[in-house]
C-alpha cells in the first residue's frame, strides 16, 4: 500500500516566539513520522514523508507532493501545537484524495476525541505509533475494518469507537533505523547553541522516562509509558549509520534522561569510540545521575554539551516539584561537566505552582554562580491531569491556545499578582542572566577560544533579541516593583 505521512506547515519562530525573521527557527527532524515510516516500509508498504516546515511549503505544496506519489492512505503527525494546522490539512487532503486519513502523535494520544471532532479524520492513533501503524495499514490494505486494532479510535458511521490501548511489544533494538532517507537531511539542525556541526539530526535511544515523578511533566502524567532502551552496541551502530548513510555530522539526543545507570552510558561511549567517534553529540541528563567519570567518558566519545532540567534552583521548590535534585547537586554536576570540557544548558521554568517571584530571582542568582553556559527559561504550561490543569478547567482547545506564544503566561500561581507580573518575571530572568557582567565575560572568553562557539553565540543572541524585542533591554523593575492596588494580593517576595 502507498502511504504518505505529513507534518503540517508551521513557522515555529513566528507562531511560538513572535519572531519577525521568516523561518528563524531551526528545523527539527520529525522523529515520530520517520520511525513509523521505517516500520511501514519494513512491512512491505511504499512510504512518503512530507515535512512541510523543513520543505517550507504550504497546503498547496503538500498536495502537489502527494499528487505525484498517489497515496492510498495518509497519516498526519501532530503535536498539540500543530493540531490546528493538522486539522486544516486533514480536511484539505481528505477532500482532494478521498483516502483514509489517520492522525498520530502527542495530541491524539492525549485528546483522541478532540481529534475525531474533525469529520475528515477517520482514525486517531494513541501512544507509540509504529506497531499500531503497521497493523492498521495492513488491515486497510486487505480491505478489512479497524475494529480491534489496539491504540486506535475510529469512526463507525456517526459513532466513535475506541479500541484497547496498545502495549508495545517490539524491542527497540529490533526496530529499523528511522527513515532519514525520506527527508532532505541537509535541511535539519538543532538550536544554534546545541550544535558544533551540521547537518545535525535528532535521535532517540529510549522510550518513556525512568523517573517519571516530576509534577509538571507529561511523562509523569498523561504520556507515561513503559521505559525501555536500546542496548549500547545497537545504539552506537545506529548512530554510526546515520553518519555513514545520511551524512549527519551531529546528533542531538532527545531522550528525557540519557544517563540511567552507569553501565549503559559507559558501554555506549565505549562502542562509539570503537567506531571512531563518528559524530559529535549532546543529550539531556539529570544532575543526580552524573559525575566526573561519566562526563569524562562522554567527552571522550564526542559529547560536547548536556542539557539539565533544573527548573527552580531553590531547595524547597525542588522538593515540592518531586525533582531528584538539590541546588548543591546541580552545582556539582555543572562543575564536573566543565572539568570534562562539556558545556551545560540549564532549563528553568517560571510560574510553576508553589514557586514565588523571589524563587525566580534566587534561581537566576544560583544559575550565574554555577557559571552555566546557557540558561533557557520557559513559562509554565499545566500538563493534562495536573492539579493546575484541573484548577483551570481547561479543554483541549485551551491547551492548544496556551502554546500560541511562549512568552505569554497562562497560569498565575498562588502568591503571584497576575499574568502580566508572571511575564515580567520571565523577561527579567532572561535579562538578569544574559546581561550580567560576569556571564558576559565568561561567554566572551569562550567565544575567543572557539570560533564555532562565537558563531553560535551570535546566532543565539540574534534569536533572543528577536523574541524579546523591544523590551529585552528595558528595565522590568517598574512592573515587578509596582504598588499593588488596595484589596489585591501583594506578590510574595516583592
MILO-672139 format. One line per 10 residues: their letters; for each residue x, y negated, z of C-alpha. Coordinates in Angstrom, 2 decimals, m for minus. Last residue first. Layout:
BEGIN
A> X:Y:Z ~ ... .
END
This chain:
BEGIN
XXXXXXXXXX> 8.26:m41.53:46.22 ~ 8.96:m38.13:47.81 ~ 5.34:m37.04:47.62 ~ 3.32:m39.33:45.41 ~ 0.85:m41.52:47.33 ~ m2.66:m40.17:46.96 ~ m5.17:m42.74:45.81 ~ m7.51:m44.68:48.15 ~ m5.84:m48.03:47.54 ~ m3.90:m48.16:44.27 .
XXXXXXXXXX> m0.41:m46.71:44.35 ~ 2.47:m49.12:44.00 ~ 4.84:m48.43:41.16 ~ 8.07:m46.61:41.95 ~ 7.96:m43.93:39.24 ~ 6.46:m46.26:36.68 ~ 8.82:m49.19:37.16 ~ 11.67:m46.73:37.63 ~ 11.25:m45.40:34.12 ~ 14.13:m47.51:32.81 .
XXXXXXXXXX> 14.25:m47.86:29.01 ~ 16.88:m45.85:27.13 ~ 14.62:m42.91:26.37 ~ 11.52:m45.05:25.86 ~ 11.92:m45.70:22.16 ~ 12.09:m42.97:21.13 ~ 12.02:m39.81:23.26 ~ 12.00:m37.07:20.61 ~ 14.16:m38.97:18.13 ~ 16.77:m39.73:20.81 .
XXXXXXXXXX> 16.85:m36.06:21.76 ~ 17.26:m34.94:18.14 ~ 20.01:m37.48:17.50 ~ 21.81:m36.38:20.67 ~ 21.53:m32.71:19.65 ~ 23.06:m33.39:16.26 ~ 25.90:m35.42:17.83 ~ 26.52:m32.69:20.41 ~ 26.61:m30.07:17.66 ~ 29.24:m31.93:15.66 .
XXXXXXXXXX> 31.41:m32.52:18.73 ~ 31.04:m28.89:19.78 ~ 32.29:m27.82:16.36 ~ 35.21:m30.29:16.57 ~ 36.40:m28.76:19.89 ~ 38.79:m30.40:22.36 ~ 37.61:m33.98:21.88 ~ 33.99:m32.89:22.08 ~ 34.55:m31.04:25.36 ~ 36.30:m34.05:26.87 .
XXXXXXXXXX> 33.47:m36.34:25.74 ~ 30.93:m33.99:27.31 ~ 32.54:m34.15:30.77 ~ 32.88:m37.94:30.48 ~ 29.21:m38.32:29.51 ~ 28.17:m35.98:32.32 ~ 30.11:m38.00:34.88 ~ 28.70:m41.29:33.57 ~ 25.07:m40.00:33.90 ~ 23.16:m40.94:30.76 .
XXXXXXXXXX> 22.30:m37.33:29.93 ~ 21.08:m36.28:33.38 ~ 19.26:m39.38:34.56 ~ 17.63:m39.90:31.15 ~ 16.41:m36.34:30.82 ~ 15.03:m36.29:34.36 ~ 13.54:m39.77:33.85 ~ 11.54:m38.54:30.88 ~ 10.04:m35.70:32.94 ~ 9.43:m37.93:35.98 .
XXXXXXXXXX> 7.63:m40.40:33.70 ~ 5.52:m37.59:32.24 ~ 4.50:m36.45:35.72 ~ 3.54:m40.04:36.64 ~ 1.49:m40.43:33.49 ~ m0.28:m37.17:34.31 ~ m1.41:m38.47:37.71 ~ m0.20:m39.07:41.26 ~ 1.71:m35.97:42.29 ~ 1.20:m34.38:45.71 .
XXXXXXXXXX> m0.89:m31.50:44.40 ~ 0.25:m30.57:40.89 ~ m0.99:m32.58:37.88 ~ m1.34:m30.42:34.76 ~ m1.36:m31.25:31.04 ~ 1.67:m33.50:30.79 ~ 2.64:m34.88:27.38 ~ 6.27:m34.48:26.31 ~ 5.65:m31.18:24.52 ~ 3.01:m32.47:22.15 .
XXXXXXXXXX> 0.43:m30.02:20.86 ~ 1.16:m27.31:23.39 ~ m1.68:m28.13:25.80 ~ m4.16:m28.19:22.93 ~ m3.72:m24.48:22.25 ~ m4.38:m23.64:25.89 ~ m7.48:m25.84:25.87 ~ m8.71:m23.98:22.78 ~ m8.20:m20.66:24.60 ~ m10.47:m21.98:27.39 .
XXXXXXXXXX> m9.19:m23.56:30.59 ~ m10.82:m23.52:34.00 ~ m8.17:m25.88:35.37 ~ m7.98:m24.05:38.69 ~ m7.89:m20.65:36.98 ~ m4.96:m21.73:34.84 ~ m3.20:m23.17:37.90 ~ m3.67:m19.86:39.72 ~ m2.02:m18.01:36.79 ~ m4.01:m15.66:34.55 .
XXXXXXXXXX> m3.23:m17.47:31.33 ~ 0.02:m19.42:31.63 ~ m0.03:m22.93:33.13 ~ 2.11:m25.25:30.96 ~ 4.77:m27.05:33.00 ~ 6.70:m29.81:31.26 ~ 10.09:m28.77:29.98 ~ 13.62:m29.92:30.83 ~ 16.66:m28.61:28.94 ~ 20.04:m29.26:30.53 .
XXXXXXXXXX> 23.28:m28.78:28.59 ~ 26.90:m28.30:29.66 ~ 26.04:m27.87:33.33 ~ 28.57:m29.59:35.56 ~ 27.29:m27.95:38.77 ~ 27.03:m31.36:40.42 ~ 25.01:m32.62:37.45 ~ 22.49:m29.80:37.84 ~ 22.35:m30.44:41.59 ~ 21.47:m34.12:41.12 .
XXXXXXXXXX> 18.97:m33.33:38.36 ~ 17.25:m30.76:40.57 ~ 17.18:m33.10:43.55 ~ 15.44:m35.72:41.43 ~ 12.89:m33.13:40.32 ~ 12.47:m31.97:43.93 ~ 11.64:m35.57:44.88 ~ 8.74:m35.64:42.44 ~ 7.36:m32.60:44.26 ~ 7.12:m28.90:43.47 .
XXXXXXXXXX> 4.40:m26.52:44.63 ~ 2.73:m26.21:41.24 ~ 5.31:m26.87:38.49 ~ 5.38:m30.48:37.29 ~ 8.81:m30.48:35.67 ~ 10.53:m27.33:34.49 ~ 14.22:m26.53:34.04 ~ 16.49:m24.50:31.75 ~ 20.23:m24.79:32.31 ~ 22.47:m24.28:29.29 .
XXXXXXXXXX> 25.87:m22.86:30.21 ~ 29.07:m22.79:28.15 ~ 31.37:m19.76:28.31 ~ 35.14:m20.11:28.75 ~ 35.45:m17.35:31.36 ~ 36.01:m19.91:34.13 ~ 33.00:m21.80:32.81 ~ 30.81:m18.73:33.19 ~ 32.00:m18.11:36.76 ~ 31.39:m21.75:37.71 .
XXXXXXXXXX> 27.87:m21.67:36.28 ~ 27.05:m18.40:38.05 ~ 28.31:m19.72:41.40 ~ 26.19:m22.86:41.01 ~ 23.05:m20.81:40.37 ~ 23.87:m18.58:43.35 ~ 24.21:m21.63:45.61 ~ 20.97:m23.27:44.44 ~ 19.18:m20.00:45.09 ~ 17.76:m17.44:42.66 .
XXXXXXXXXX> 15.53:m14.40:42.23 ~ 12.70:m16.78:41.44 ~ 9.40:m15.99:43.13 ~ 8.20:m19.54:42.33 ~ 7.71:m20.30:46.04 ~ 11.27:m19.17:46.75 ~ 12.63:m21.43:44.04 ~ 10.68:m24.37:45.49 ~ 12.16:m23.90:48.94 ~ 15.67:m23.51:47.52 .
XXXXXXXXXX> 15.56:m26.62:45.33 ~ 17.21:m26.45:41.93 ~ 13.92:m26.24:40.06 ~ 13.51:m24.17:36.85 ~ 16.89:m22.38:36.93 ~ 16.38:m20.29:33.79 ~ 19.90:m19.63:32.55 ~ 21.04:m19.86:28.96 ~ 24.41:m18.39:28.09 ~ 27.11:m19.54:25.67 .
XXXXXXXXXX> 30.22:m18.45:23.82 ~ 29.74:m14.68:23.65 ~ 32.23:m13.08:21.24 ~ 33.08:m9.75:22.87 ~ 35.92:m11.12:25.03 ~ 33.51:m13.77:26.31 ~ 31.01:m11.11:27.33 ~ 33.63:m9.09:29.20 ~ 34.88:m12.19:31.01 ~ 31.31:m13.16:31.85 .
XXXXXXXXXX> 30.64:m9.75:33.37 ~ 33.78:m9.90:35.50 ~ 33.04:m13.43:36.68 ~ 29.55:m12.57:37.89 ~ 26.06:m12.08:36.51 ~ 22.74:m10.64:37.73 ~ 21.71:m13.28:40.28 ~ 22.17:m16.07:37.74 ~ 19.62:m14.51:35.41 ~ 20.85:m14.42:31.82 .
XXXXXXXXXX> 19.66:m15.55:28.39 ~ 21.90:m14.96:25.37 ~ 24.51:m16.41:23.02 ~ 26.55:m14.93:20.18 ~ 29.56:m14.99:17.91 ~ 29.60:m12.27:15.29 ~ 31.56:m9.26:14.03 ~ 33.52:m8.70:17.26 ~ 35.88:m6.17:15.62 ~ 33.54:m3.16:15.71 .
XXXXXXXXXX> 35.28:m1.66:18.74 ~ 34.90:m5.08:20.41 ~ 31.13:m4.90:19.92 ~ 31.02:m1.45:21.49 ~ 32.98:m2.69:24.53 ~ 30.59:m5.61:24.94 ~ 27.64:m3.22:24.87 ~ 29.30:m0.89:27.38 ~ 29.98:m3.74:29.84 ~ 26.44:m5.07:29.38 .
XXXXXXXXXX> 24.83:m1.68:29.96 ~ 26.96:m0.65:32.93 ~ 26.43:m3.92:34.77 ~ 22.67:m3.57:35.11 ~ 20.21:m5.97:33.51 ~ 22.13:m8.65:31.63 ~ 20.19:m9.88:28.60 ~ 17.27:m11.31:30.55 ~ 14.30:m12.77:28.65 ~ 15.59:m11.34:25.36 .
XXXXXXXXXX> 16.03:m13.95:22.62 ~ 19.57:m13.07:21.53 ~ 21.03:m15.85:19.40 ~ 23.20:m14.11:16.83 ~ 25.97:m15.72:14.78 ~ 27.69:m15.07:11.49 ~ 24.73:m13.63:9.59 ~ 25.78:m12.39:6.15 ~ 22.85:m10.05:5.50 ~ 24.37:m6.59:5.21 .
XXXXXXXXXX> 27.62:m6.94:7.13 ~ 26.54:m9.41:9.80 ~ 23.09:m7.96:10.44 ~ 24.69:m4.51:10.33 ~ 27.21:m5.42:13.03 ~ 24.39:m6.48:15.35 ~ 22.55:m3.24:14.59 ~ 25.63:m1.19:15.44 ~ 26.13:m3.12:18.69 ~ 22.57:m2.35:19.81 .
XXXXXXXXXX> 22.95:1.28:18.76 ~ 26.09:1.66:20.87 ~ 24.69:m0.16:23.92 ~ 21.41:1.82:24.01 ~ 18.45:m0.29:23.03 ~ 16.07:m1.46:25.72 ~ 12.95:m0.72:27.74 ~ 10.52:m2.60:29.96 ~ 6.86:m1.64:29.61 ~ 4.70:m4.70:29.13 .
XXXXXXXXXX> 3.71:m7.92:30.84 ~ 2.03:m10.30:28.39 ~ m0.80:m11.71:30.53 ~ 1.10:m12.16:33.79 ~ 4.74:m11.52:34.68 ~ 5.90:m11.88:31.07 ~ 3.53:m14.85:30.78 ~ 5.74:m16.81:33.17 ~ 4.88:m19.37:35.87 ~ 4.71:m17.10:38.94 .
XXXXXXXXXX> 8.03:m15.39:38.29 ~ 7.70:m11.67:39.01 ~ 8.53:m9.99:35.68 ~ 11.98:m8.72:36.73 ~ 12.84:m6.09:34.11 ~ 11.10:m8.11:31.41 ~ 9.44:m6.59:28.37 ~ 11.17:m5.27:25.27 ~ 14.93:m5.37:24.94 ~ 17.58:m5.77:22.23 .
XXXXXXXXXX> 16.19:m8.82:20.49 ~ 17.71:m10.73:17.59 ~ 17.61:m14.33:16.36 ~ 19.66:m15.43:13.38 ~ 22.52:m17.86:12.83 ~ 23.77:m18.61:9.33 ~ 25.75:m20.42:10.60 ~ 28.50:m20.71:13.20 ~ 29.02:m22.40:16.59 ~ 25.40:m22.16:17.66 .
XXXXXXXXXX> 23.27:m22.93:20.71 ~ 23.69:m26.72:21.00 ~ 22.35:m27.20:17.48 ~ 19.07:m25.33:18.09 ~ 19.13:m21.96:16.27 ~ 19.73:m21.23:12.60 ~ 17.91:m19.92:9.58 ~ 17.75:m20.90:5.90 ~ 20.82:m18.86:5.00 ~ 18.88:m15.71:5.89 .
XXXXXXXXXX> 16.47:m16.03:2.96 ~ 14.00:m13.52:4.36 ~ 12.91:m10.05:3.21 ~ 16.49:m8.86:3.77 ~ 16.09:m9.61:7.48 ~ 13.78:m6.60:7.65 ~ 14.28:m5.75:11.32 ~ 16.64:m2.76:11.70 ~ 14.61:0.41:11.87 ~ 13.27:1.65:15.21 .
XXXXXXXXXX> 14.78:4.82:16.63 ~ 16.97:3.00:19.15 ~ 13.87:1.13:20.35 ~ 12.21:4.37:21.44 ~ 8.75:4.94:19.96 ~ 5.81:5.48:22.25 ~ 4.30:2.03:22.65 ~ 1.24:2.05:24.94 ~ m1.64:0.74:22.84 ~ m4.68:m0.81:24.43 .
XXXXXXXXXX> m7.94:1.02:23.75 ~ m10.10:m0.05:20.82 ~ m12.18:m3.19:20.87 ~ m15.29:m3.53:18.74 ~ m16.80:m6.87:17.72 ~ m20.35:m6.71:16.39 ~ m21.82:m8.55:13.41 ~ m20.84:m5.82:10.97 ~ m18.22:m3.78:12.79 ~ m15.41:m6.31:13.18 .
XXXXXXXXXX> m12.18:m5.17:14.73 ~ m10.12:m5.40:17.87 ~ m6.85:m3.50:17.79 ~ m4.23:m2.01:20.12 ~ m5.16:1.63:19.59 ~ m6.58:2.54:16.18 ~ m9.68:4.50:17.25 ~ m12.20:2.84:14.91 ~ m10.27:1.19:12.07 ~ m12.08:2.96:9.27 .
XXXXXXXXXX> m10.61:5.11:6.50 ~ m9.85:4.27:2.86 ~ m6.55:6.13:2.99 ~ m4.57:2.91:2.51 ~ m6.63:1.27:5.24 ~ m5.88:4.07:7.69 ~ m2.16:3.98:6.93 ~ m2.25:0.20:7.25 ~ m3.66:0.51:10.76 ~ m1.36:3.32:11.87 .
XXXXXXXXXX> 1.76:1.49:10.70 ~ 0.51:m1.85:12.04 ~ m0.23:m0.44:15.51 ~ 3.17:1.23:15.73 ~ 4.97:m2.02:14.90 ~ 2.74:m4.58:16.60 ~ 3.68:m4.83:20.24 ~ 0.64:m6.15:22.07 ~ m2.76:m6.88:20.56 ~ m3.75:m6.71:16.88 .
XXXXXXXXXX> m6.82:m8.66:15.73 ~ m8.70:m7.25:12.72 ~ m11.03:m8.63:10.04 ~ m10.21:m12.34:10.20 ~ m12.40:m14.31:7.78 ~ m15.16:m14.66:10.36 ~ m12.88:m16.80:12.58 ~ m14.26:m16.08:16.04 ~ m12.05:m12.99:15.86 ~ m9.04:m14.99:17.01 .
XXXXXXXXXX> m10.90:m16.14:20.13 ~ m11.97:m12.58:20.88 ~ m8.34:m11.43:20.65 ~ m7.12:m14.01:23.19 ~ m3.85:m12.99:24.86 ~ m2.56:m10.45:22.33 ~ m4.24:m12.42:19.54 ~ m2.09:m15.40:20.56 ~ 1.18:m13.53:21.18 ~ 1.46:m11.91:17.74 .
XXXXXXXXXX> m0.83:m10.15:15.30 ~ m3.55:m11.08:12.80 ~ m5.16:m8.73:10.27 ~ m6.82:m9.72:6.99 ~ m8.31:m7.01:4.77 ~ m8.44:m8.08:1.09 ~ m10.60:m10.75:m0.57 ~ m7.65:m12.43:m2.32 ~ m8.56:m16.12:m2.51 ~ m11.36:m16.41:0.05 .
XXXXXXXXXX> m9.49:m14.22:2.51 ~ m6.27:m16.15:1.91 ~ m7.81:m19.57:2.53 ~ m9.66:m18.45:5.65 ~ m6.58:m16.76:7.10 ~ m4.53:m19.87:6.23 ~ m6.81:m22.07:8.31 ~ m6.81:m19.67:11.24 ~ m3.02:m19.40:11.16 ~ m2.66:m23.19:11.14 .
XXXXXXXXXX> m4.92:m23.49:14.19 ~ m3.16:m20.44:15.75 ~ 0.43:m21.61:15.38 ~ 0.98:m22.96:18.89 ~ m0.70:m19.88:20.35 ~ 1.73:m17.66:18.46 ~ 0.52:m16.19:15.22 ~ 1.77:m13.71:12.63 ~ m0.65:m13.17:9.74 ~ m1.06:m9.80:8.03 .
XXXXXXXXXX> m2.48:m9.40:4.53 ~ m3.75:m6.24:2.85 ~ m3.79:m5.12:m0.78 ~ m1.20:m7.73:m1.70 ~ m0.54:m8.87:m5.29 ~ 3.10:m9.99:m5.13 ~ 2.93:m12.91:m7.59 ~ m0.35:m14.04:m6.04 ~ 1.18:m13.81:m2.58 ~ 3.95:m16.31:m3.33 .
XXXXXXXXXX> 1.47:m18.60:m5.10 ~ m0.99:m18.46:m2.21 ~ 1.78:m19.35:0.24 ~ 2.68:m22.40:m1.85 ~ m0.94:m23.54:m1.83 ~ m1.03:m23.16:1.97 ~ 2.06:m25.33:2.41 ~ 5.72:m24.58:1.71 ~ 8.93:m25.45:3.54 ~ 10.45:m22.00:2.92 .
XXXXXXXXXX> 11.50:m21.82:6.58 ~ 8.13:m23.08:7.84 ~ 6.21:m20.85:5.34 ~ 7.80:m17.53:6.26 ~ 6.41:m15.24:3.55 ~ 7.25:m11.60:4.24 ~ 6.49:m9.02:1.52 ~ 6.05:m5.29:2.06 ~ 5.68:m2.18:m0.08 ~ 4.50:0.73:2.07 .
XXXXXXXXXX> 6.31:4.02:2.60 ~ 6.32:4.36:6.39 ~ 9.81:2.82:6.52 ~ 8.38:m0.21:4.75 ~ 5.71:m0.55:7.39 ~ 8.33:m0.23:10.13 ~ 10.56:m2.90:8.58 ~ 7.63:m5.28:8.02 ~ 6.54:m4.98:11.65 ~ 10.03:m5.94:12.82 .
XXXXXXXXXX> 10.17:m8.68:10.17 ~ 6.96:m10.32:11.35 ~ 7.73:m10.11:15.06 ~ 11.21:m11.53:14.57 ~ 10.16:m14.66:12.71 ~ 13.73:m16.06:12.41 ~ 13.79:m19.57:13.86 ~ 14.12:m22.53:11.51 ~ 15.65:m25.53:13.26 ~ 13.68:m28.69:14.00 .
XXXXXXXXXX> 14.02:m31.98:12.13 ~ 11.80:m30.73:9.31 ~ 10.86:m34.30:8.45 ~ 12.51:m36.86:10.72 ~ 9.95:m38.77:12.74 ~ 9.87:m36.46:15.73 ~ 6.67:m36.16:17.75 ~ 8.02:m33.23:19.76 ~ 5.53:m30.45:19.10 ~ 3.96:m31.33:15.76 .
XXXXXXXXXX> 6.83:m33.33:14.23 ~ 9.72:m31.08:15.22 ~ 7.78:m27.85:14.83 ~ 6.55:m28.54:11.29 ~ 4.12:m25.68:10.74 ~ 3.11:m23.52:7.78 ~ 1.75:m20.10:8.76 ~ 4.00:m17.01:9.00 ~ 2.61:m14.51:6.50 ~ 2.94:m10.74:6.18 .
XXXX> 2.01:m9.37:2.76 ~ 1.20:m5.68:2.42 ~ 1.20:m3.53:m0.73 ~ 0.00:0.00:0.00 .
END
